[in-house]
């Protein structure tokens, strides 16, 4: 931060300079982002946010790595099967960037802890795999005026949206009150490229929200199908 205060970009962030500049990098380093889920989406989100220099990461996940995670979950290795995902992700952040403080929360987010875990952060990233917890996160972020970066994936497809305070949220997407808690991803699976692509788009949205640069996907759902080479932006209001 000392170099940045002098108007100089530290070497590790020089490749960020042309995009976010000194002011943007300072905002990133001063920001606090909660990532709910440290699996396929969350692992890539956490890795990239740490490399960008987001100052504080709160990583929330009560699950442990299993062998079937190895195909796509960036934080999983053959040597950490059975290890809690939040702890593994926080350990990874420690070896990536000493400027970033990673707080591991080794429990599932639920009605009893959601407000405590999400209140006070600048941005929340939804890296979940079930509808009920997504809607809970949507409700809490709306209550506390926190921007929410949403994504969901299945097979070759995915969707990403940024929900700002006051916007209609995920209730516009998940309208059916009796909808299943998990969707078509249980049948289609998730090949490695799909969560990586969706997570990368989420990270770009985090950067835009924190720095004020660019146009977030606000009231817009970016849908992609890489099998058919389709990228569409749908209006959600």
C-alpha positions as CSV (number, residue, x, y, z in Angstrom):
1,X,0.0,0.0,0.0
2,X,3.0,2.3,0.6
3,X,3.9,2.3,-3.1
4,X,0.3,2.8,-4.1
5,X,0.0,5.8,-1.8
6,X,3.0,7.3,-3.6
7,X,1.3,6.8,-6.9
8,X,3.4,3.8,-7.9
9,X,2.0,0.3,-8.8
10,X,3.7,-2.6,-7.0
11,X,5.4,-5.0,-9.4
12,X,3.0,-7.8,-8.6
13,X,0.0,-5.7,-9.8
14,X,1.6,-4.1,-12.8
15,X,-0.5,-6.2,-15.2
16,X,-3.6,-4.8,-13.5
17,X,-2.5,-1.2,-14.0
18,X,-3.8,-0.5,-17.5
19,X,-7.2,-1.8,-16.5
20,X,-7.9,-0.7,-12.9
21,X,-5.2,1.9,-12.4
22,X,-3.8,3.1,-9.0
23,X,-7.1,4.1,-7.6
24,X,-8.8,0.9,-8.6
25,X,-6.0,-1.3,-7.1
26,X,-6.3,0.6,-3.9
27,X,-10.1,0.0,-3.8
28,X,-9.4,-3.7,-4.4
29,X,-6.9,-4.0,-1.6
30,X,-9.3,-2.2,0.8
31,X,-12.3,-4.3,-0.1
32,X,-13.8,-7.3,1.6
33,X,-15.5,-10.0,-0.4
34,X,-17.4,-13.1,0.9
35,X,-17.3,-16.2,-1.3
36,X,-20.1,-18.6,-0.4
37,X,-18.9,-22.0,-1.7
38,X,-15.3,-23.0,-2.4
39,X,-15.9,-25.7,-5.0
40,X,-16.1,-25.5,-8.8
41,X,-17.1,-21.9,-9.0
42,X,-15.7,-20.7,-5.7
43,X,-12.2,-22.2,-6.0
44,X,-11.6,-20.3,-9.2
45,X,-13.2,-17.1,-7.9
46,X,-11.0,-17.2,-4.8
47,X,-7.8,-17.9,-6.8
48,X,-8.4,-15.0,-9.2
49,X,-9.5,-12.5,-6.5
50,X,-6.4,-13.3,-4.5
51,X,-4.2,-12.8,-7.5
52,X,-5.9,-9.5,-8.3
53,X,-5.3,-8.2,-4.8
54,X,-8.7,-8.2,-3.1
55,X,-7.6,-7.4,0.4
56,X,-10.0,-9.6,2.5
57,X,-11.6,-12.8,1.5
58,X,-14.2,-14.6,3.7
59,X,-14.5,-18.1,2.4
60,X,-17.6,-20.0,3.6
61,X,-17.9,-23.7,3.0
62,X,-18.6,-26.7,5.3
63,X,-17.9,-29.4,2.7
64,X,-14.8,-31.5,2.3
65,X,-13.0,-32.5,-0.9
66,X,-13.9,-35.8,-2.5
67,X,-12.3,-37.6,-5.5
68,X,-15.2,-36.6,-7.8
69,X,-14.2,-32.9,-7.3
70,X,-10.8,-33.4,-9.0
71,X,-12.2,-32.9,-12.5
72,X,-13.1,-29.2,-11.9
73,X,-12.5,-27.8,-8.5
74,X,-9.3,-25.8,-8.6
75,X,-8.5,-26.1,-4.9
76,X,-8.8,-29.9,-4.8
77,X,-5.7,-32.1,-5.2
78,X,-5.0,-35.8,-4.8
79,X,-3.4,-35.0,-1.5
80,X,-6.2,-33.0,0.2
81,X,-9.2,-35.4,-0.2
82,X,-11.2,-35.1,3.0
83,X,-9.9,-31.6,3.8
84,X,-12.4,-28.8,4.4
85,X,-12.7,-26.7,1.3
86,X,-12.7,-23.3,3.1
87,X,-9.5,-24.2,4.9
88,X,-7.8,-25.5,1.8
89,X,-8.8,-22.3,-0.1
90,X,-7.5,-20.1,2.6
91,X,-4.2,-22.0,2.7
92,X,-3.9,-21.5,-1.1
93,X,-4.5,-17.8,-0.8
94,X,-1.6,-17.6,1.8
95,X,0.9,-18.9,-0.8
96,X,-0.5,-16.7,-3.6
97,X,-0.6,-13.2,-2.1
98,X,0.6,-12.0,1.3
99,X,-1.4,-8.8,0.8
100,X,-4.7,-10.8,1.1
101,X,-6.2,-11.9,4.4
102,X,-8.2,-15.1,3.9
103,X,-10.7,-16.0,6.6
104,X,-11.9,-19.7,6.4
105,X,-15.4,-20.3,7.7
106,X,-15.7,-24.2,7.7
107,X,-19.5,-24.4,7.9
108,X,-22.5,-24.3,5.6
109,X,-24.3,-20.9,5.4
110,X,-27.8,-21.3,6.8
111,X,-30.7,-19.3,8.3
112,X,-28.9,-19.2,11.7
113,X,-25.6,-17.7,10.5
114,X,-26.2,-16.0,7.2
115,X,-26.6,-12.5,8.6
116,X,-23.6,-12.7,10.8
117,X,-21.4,-14.1,8.0
118,X,-22.4,-11.7,5.2
119,X,-23.0,-8.5,7.1
120,X,-20.3,-5.9,6.7
121,X,-18.7,-7.2,3.4
122,X,-18.5,-5.1,0.3
123,X,-19.5,-7.8,-2.2
124,X,-20.9,-11.4,-1.9
125,X,-20.1,-14.0,-4.6
126,X,-22.7,-16.8,-5.0
127,X,-20.6,-19.9,-5.8
128,X,-23.4,-22.3,-4.6
129,X,-25.0,-25.4,-6.1
130,X,-28.5,-25.3,-4.6
131,X,-31.4,-23.0,-4.9
132,X,-32.5,-22.7,-1.3
133,X,-29.2,-21.3,-0.1
134,X,-29.0,-19.0,-3.1
135,X,-32.3,-17.5,-2.2
136,X,-31.2,-17.1,1.4
137,X,-28.0,-15.3,0.3
138,X,-30.1,-13.1,-2.0
139,X,-32.4,-12.2,0.8
140,X,-29.7,-11.3,3.2
141,X,-27.6,-9.2,0.7
142,X,-30.8,-7.3,-0.2
143,X,-31.5,-6.7,3.5
144,X,-28.0,-5.2,4.1
145,X,-27.6,-3.5,0.7
146,X,-24.7,-5.7,-0.5
147,X,-24.0,-6.3,-4.2
148,X,-24.4,-10.0,-5.1
149,X,-22.6,-11.7,-7.9
150,X,-24.6,-14.8,-9.0
151,X,-23.7,-17.7,-11.3
152,X,-25.0,-21.2,-12.0
153,X,-23.7,-23.9,-14.3
154,X,-24.6,-27.2,-15.9
155,X,-22.8,-29.1,-18.6
156,X,-21.6,-26.7,-21.2
157,X,-23.9,-23.9,-20.0
158,X,-23.9,-21.2,-17.4
159,X,-25.4,-17.9,-16.4
160,X,-24.0,-14.9,-14.5
161,X,-25.7,-11.8,-13.1
162,X,-24.9,-8.9,-10.8
163,X,-27.6,-7.9,-8.3
164,X,-27.2,-4.5,-6.8
165,X,-29.0,-3.2,-3.8
166,X,-32.6,-2.4,-4.7
167,X,-32.7,-4.6,-7.7
168,X,-35.0,-7.5,-8.3
169,X,-32.9,-10.6,-7.4
170,X,-32.9,-14.3,-7.9
171,X,-36.7,-14.5,-7.3
172,X,-37.0,-13.4,-10.9
173,X,-35.0,-16.4,-12.0
174,X,-36.2,-19.0,-9.5
175,X,-39.9,-18.2,-9.6
176,X,-41.3,-21.6,-8.8
177,X,-41.7,-22.1,-5.1
178,X,-41.7,-25.8,-5.5
179,X,-38.7,-25.9,-7.8
180,X,-36.1,-28.6,-7.1
181,X,-33.2,-27.6,-4.9
182,X,-30.7,-28.7,-7.6
183,X,-31.2,-28.5,-11.3
184,X,-30.1,-30.1,-14.5
185,X,-26.5,-30.1,-13.4
186,X,-27.1,-33.3,-11.5
187,X,-27.6,-35.0,-14.8
188,X,-25.3,-33.0,-17.1
189,X,-22.4,-32.7,-14.7
190,X,-19.8,-29.9,-14.9
191,X,-16.7,-30.3,-17.2
192,X,-13.8,-28.2,-16.0
193,X,-14.1,-25.4,-18.5
194,X,-17.7,-24.5,-17.5
195,X,-17.1,-23.4,-13.9
196,X,-13.8,-21.8,-14.9
197,X,-15.6,-19.6,-17.4
198,X,-18.5,-18.7,-15.2
199,X,-16.2,-18.0,-12.3
200,X,-14.0,-15.8,-14.4
201,X,-17.0,-13.8,-15.4
202,X,-18.0,-13.4,-11.8
203,X,-14.6,-12.1,-10.9
204,X,-14.8,-9.5,-13.7
205,X,-18.1,-8.4,-12.1
206,X,-16.5,-8.1,-8.7
207,X,-13.8,-5.9,-10.1
208,X,-16.3,-3.7,-11.9
209,X,-18.5,-3.3,-8.8
210,X,-15.5,-2.5,-6.5
211,X,-13.7,-0.2,-8.8
212,X,-16.6,1.5,-10.5
213,X,-15.1,0.7,-13.9
214,X,-17.2,-0.7,-16.7
215,X,-20.8,-1.8,-16.8
216,X,-21.8,-4.6,-14.5
217,X,-24.4,-7.2,-15.6
218,X,-27.1,-5.3,-13.6
219,X,-30.6,-6.4,-14.4
220,X,-29.0,-8.6,-17.1
221,X,-28.4,-12.3,-17.2
222,X,-25.4,-13.4,-19.3
223,X,-26.2,-16.9,-20.6
224,X,-23.6,-19.1,-22.4
225,X,-23.7,-22.4,-24.1
226,X,-20.2,-23.3,-25.3
227,X,-21.5,-26.5,-26.9
228,X,-23.5,-24.4,-29.4
229,X,-21.3,-21.3,-29.2
230,X,-24.1,-19.2,-27.8
231,X,-23.5,-16.1,-25.6
232,X,-26.7,-14.1,-24.9
233,X,-27.6,-11.2,-22.5
234,X,-31.2,-11.4,-21.3
235,X,-32.9,-8.5,-19.5
236,X,-34.1,-9.4,-16.0
237,X,-36.3,-6.8,-14.3
